[in-house]
Amino acid sequence: MKREKIFRYCVWGLVLAGCFIFLQSANRFNFLYSGQKHLNSLWSIPYAGALSVALLVTLVVILADFLFRKLIHGAKGRIALTSSLAVIALAIVFFSYKSSLGKKDLYKELDWYMYKDRPDDIIRVLSKTRENSYVYQNFLNWALARKGTLGDEMFKYPQTDPYSLLLEWREIAYTSLLLSNIYYEIGHISLAQRMAFEANVIFDNSNPRMLQRLIQTNLIFGQYDVAEKYITRLEKSYSYRKWANDQRKFLRNREMILQDPELGPKARCVPLENNLSLSKNDLGWDLEEILRANPYHSTTREYAGAHYLLAKNLQAFKEFIDEFMDGQPLPKSYKEAILILSEKEPALVEKWKIDQKTIDRYSDFKEFYTKNSRRSDLRQKLRSKFGDTYWLYYLYNQSK
């Protein structure tokens, strides 16, 4: 009898421990997938609800075990009852947690790939979906820029206007988190910090990824006391303790920050007078200021050129390439924009050494447009032949 009681206690102890460990690890994955986990994972959502179900089910099953065992004669039968109820309890916990996650969320999937720096997966997923909001265009263009192909490939995909690069900020978590990631990538550290702060406020000062970003940006700005405050906060988290502790070596050590492969390039993006604008109308100016501080930050250059093209501001684009693209290879969309400019300034073709293949294709585009200008399906016909060109975007998109 004593041996049977020890077995029963061990089984239910293992069930409770298994529930806790499973939900802890499952919820950590859910955070990494969605970016919506708090530091104290015990009370995060959907963890708290799933844990409540786990505890309630386990207590009910333990009570059932206590009641039904009196009706069963023989130690083997009672052991079989306890084992069966334990399996039932674990199964209920598993399926209750799985159902609490709901259907697969495209935004969460893309956010997971962005967090893990997997741009190819973002491009793969978005190439197979018809979703075409600013949010998904932002993810796609981030992925192209991360691969260094934004200028070459952006018009293979639907683009709407400059918000396709950076959507308009709304005071909600997902836009703040997404924009913080993009601004950090393009070296706009002040706005990366602002968006991280806004997102972290929404998450009740408990979002680990945004705390990481606040640590990074405050280290870059030399605001070491503030960075140390966030480091101390993040060190209380089991999952991020080591990362946070590693950041302490940068406190009050500017030389080490500049030498770091992650923080160094971003630190060089901060202009001497860090007065970058918060206005969407000044994004091009902001990016040019960043490039003047760090001419080697290629992602900033890609976003600046793309911004002017999507805004159809070819005069500003011309001034941009004159200052920042000298000696740099021109991406496909830049060449196509230069050919539009060459209608009034033919010398630009020679100046930028536009290749004959691009020149011939532009001639084909103009000829096809002239011959079919009265067709009601002209846009569709042009899309089938020139759908990957800036010329089609420039002709039909109404952004300015």
N, C-alpha and C positions, 0 to 999 in steps of 0.2 A: 504493500500500500504506500509506503514511504517513497519507494522508487517511482511509483506511478505519479505521485504528487510532484516529485522533482521534475519528471518528464513534462508534466503539464505546465509547470511554471516556466521551464526553459522554452517550451514551444511558444507560449504567449509573450514571453520576453523577446524572443527572436522575431515574432510577428510585429510587435511594436517597434523594435529597432529597425526591422526591414522596411516598415512603412515610412519611418522618418528618413532613413538613408535614401530610399527610392525617391521620395518627394523632394528631398534636398537636391539630389543630383538632377532630377528631371526639371526642377524649377530653374536651376542654374543654366541648363541648356535653353529653357524658354526665354530667359533674359538675354542670353547671347543671340538668340534668334530674333527677339523683338526689341531689345533695348529698354524693357519696361520692368526691370526687377529692382527692388530697393536693396539697400545694403544689408538690412536685417532680413534675410530671406525667410525666416520663420513666419513673418507677418506680411509677406508680400502677396500680391494678387497674380495668378490664381492660387498661390501656395496655401494661404490661410484657409480658403474654402476647402481645398482638397485635403488639408491636414485635419480639418474639423470632421470631414466625412470619414477619414481614416480612423480617427480616435473613436468616433461614435460607433462605426461598424465594428471595430475591435471590441469595444465594451459590450455591445449587444451580443456579439458572438461568444464572448467569455461568459456572459450571463447565461446564454443558451447552453453552453457547455456545462455550467454548474448545475442547471436545472435538469437537463436530459440525462446526465451521467447517472443520476439516481434511479433512472428507469432501466439502466443497462447493467446486466450482471456479468461479471468477469472483467479482468484487467485488460485483456486484448480488445474487447469491444469498446471500452472507455477510451483506450489509447487511439483506436481507429476513429472514434467520434471526435476527439480533440484534433487529430491530424486533419480530418476532413474539414472541420470548421475553420482551421487555420488557413487551409488552401482557399476556402470560400472567401475569407476575410481579405486575403491578399488580392484575389481576383477582383473583388468589388472595389478595393482601393485603386487598383491599376486602371480599371475601366472608368471610374468616376473622375480620375485625374485626366485621362485621355479625352473624355467628353468635355471637360472644362476648357480645353484648349481651343475647341471649335474647329472650323474648317481652316485649311491652309490659307494664309494671308499673304498676298503677293508683296505688299509693302514690307512685311516682316521678313520675308525671304530675301528681298533685295537689301534690306538693312543688315541682315546677317552676312551677306556676301560683301557688303561695303566694310563692315567691321573686320572681317577676316581678310580684307584686301584681295578680293577675287573678282576683278573687273570682267574677266572673260565669262564668268558665270552670269553676271548681270546682263551682259550683251546677249548671251545665249537665251536667257529667260525672256528678255524683252523682245527679242527677234521672233518669238513664237506666240506673242500675245497681241491682242488688238487694243490693249489699254494704251492710251496716249495722252494722259493728263500731264500737266506741268511736273507733277511729282515724279512720274516715270521718265519723262524727258530729262529731268535733273539727274536721276540715277544713271541714265544711259550716257549723258554727256560727261558726267564725272568718270565713268568707266573708260570712255574713249580717251579722255584727257590723261587718265592714269596710265594708259598704254602708250600715250604720245601720238595718238592718231586722230584727235578731234578735228584738226584742220583738214585732214584727208578724207575722213569718213562720215562726218556729221550729217551731210545731206543725203546719205544713203537711208537715213531714218527721218520720220516726220519731225519737223521743227516748226514752232508756231511764231515765236518772237523772242526778244531777249530773256523773257521769263523762262524760256526753255533751258537756260543755263542756271538761273537762280530764281526760284519762284518767289512771289511776294510773301513777306513774312506775315504769319498769323500767330496770335498768342496761344498756340496749341503745341503740344509736346512734339508731334512728329515733324512739323515744319522746322521747329527750333533745332531739333537734333540733326535733321538732314542738312540744314543750312550751316550749322556749326562744322560739320564734316567737310562740306564743300569749301567754305571760307578758309578753313585750316589748310586744305589741300592747295589752294591757290595763293597761300601766303598772306591772306587778309586777316592777320592775327587779332586785330581789335574786334572785328565782327565775329570771328570764330569764338572769341571769349564772351562777347555779348550774347550770342545765341546759346552758348553752353550754360551761361548763367540763367538765362530765361528758361531753358529746358529743365535745369536742375531745380529751379524754384517750383515749377509745375510738379516735379517728382519729389517735392518736400525735402530738398537738399539730400537726396539719398540715391541718386542715379550714379553708379560707379563710373560709367563711361564719360559722363559729363564732369564728374569730379576729376577724372584723369585729364580731360581737356583743360579744366581750370588750373590744374597743377602745371601743365605744359605751358599754357599761355602766360601765367603769372611768372614762371621761371624765365620765359623769353623776355618779358617786360622788366625783369629785375625786381619784381615785387615779391621779395623772398618771404617776408612775414606772412603774406596772404597765402603763398604757395605752401608754406609749412603748415598753416592751419588746415588746408585741404589734405595734405599728406597725412597729418595726424588723424583726420577723419577717416581716410581710406584705409589706414593701417588697422582700423578696428574690424575690417572685413577680412574674413578668412581667405577668400578667393583672390583678393587684390592686395593683400598685405605685403607680399614680396615685391610687387611692382612699385607700390608706394614707397617702401623703404629704400628701394634702389634710387629713387629720385632725390633722396636727401643729399647725395654727393654733389648735386648741382646747386644746392643752396649757397648763395654768396660766392659762387665760383663761375664767373662769366667766361673765363677761358675754356673751362670744361664744357660749358653749354655750346660754345661756338665750335668745338671740336666734335661734338656728338653728331652722328649721322642723322638722327631724327630731329633734334632741336636746332642744330647749327644752321641748316639751310633756311629754316623758318625764322630764326632770329635775324638773319641777314636781310629778310624781307621787310623788316620794320624800318620805315624812313627815319632819318634823324629827328625830324619834327613829325611825330606820329599824330597827325591831324586828319586822318582819313575820314572821308564822309560816310554818313549813314544813309544818304539819299540814293535811291535806285537810279536816278538820272545821272549820278556822278560815278557809276561803276567803272566806266572806261578810264576816267581820270584817276580813280583810286588804283586801278591795276597798273597804269603807267607809272604812278609814284612808287609802287612796289618794285616794278622793273628797274626804275632808276636806282633804287637801293640795292637790288640784287638782280643784275641783268642775266644771270645764269639760271633763274628759276623758270624753267620751261613751261610748267603748268600755268603760271600766271600769263605768260606770253600767249599760250593757246587760248585761254579764256578771253583775254583782251581782244585778240583778233576775231574770235567767234562772236563776241559781244557787238562789235562794230558791224559785222556782216549781218547778224540777225536783226540789228536795228536799221539796216539798210543805209547806214551813214557812211557812204563811201569816201567822202572827203576826210572824215576823221580816220577812216581806215587807211587812206593814202598817207596821212601824216604819221600814223602809227607805224606802218611798214618802213617809211623813210627813216624813222628814228630807231626802231627796234629790230628790224629784219635784215639790216645790211650784213651780208656775209652768212646769213642763215638760209638753209634750203626752204623754198616756198612750198607749203602744202597745196594740195589740189584746189581747194576752195579759194585760196588766195590768188592763184593764177587765174581762176575763172573771174574773180572780182576785178582783177587788173585789166582783163580783156574788156570788161564793161567800161572801165575808166578810159581805156584806150580809144574808145569811140570819139572822145574829145581830145585826148592826149596820146596820139599814136606812138610817140617816143617811149612810152612806158613799156611797150612790148620788148624793145631792144634793151632798155635799161634793166629790166628784171629777167631778161633772157628766157622768155616764155617759150616752151618747147613747141615744135611744129604740130605734134599730135593734139595738144590742147587748142591751138589756133584753128586747126582743121575742124575740130569738133564744134567749136564756137561758130564757125562759118556754116556748118551743117545745121546747127540750132537756128540760126537766123534765117537760113533758106527755108527750112521746114516751116518755121513760123509764118513767113511771108506767103508761102504757097497755100497754107491751110488756115489762114487767119479768119476766114468766114465760116469755118466748120463749127458746129455747136459742140462737138466733142474734142475741140482742139486741146484743151487742158489734159484730157485723158491720153490723147495721142502723144503729146509732148512728154507726159509722165512715163509712158511706156518706153520712150527712146532716150529721154534725158532726165529721168527721175532722180538721179544721184548728183545733179549739178546745182551749183549756186544760182545759175541763170534762171532755172525754173522757180526757185524760191523768190528771187528778186522780182520776177515777172508777176507772180500771183499773190504772194503773201502781203497782207495789208499793213504789217507792222511798220512803224516809223520811229 
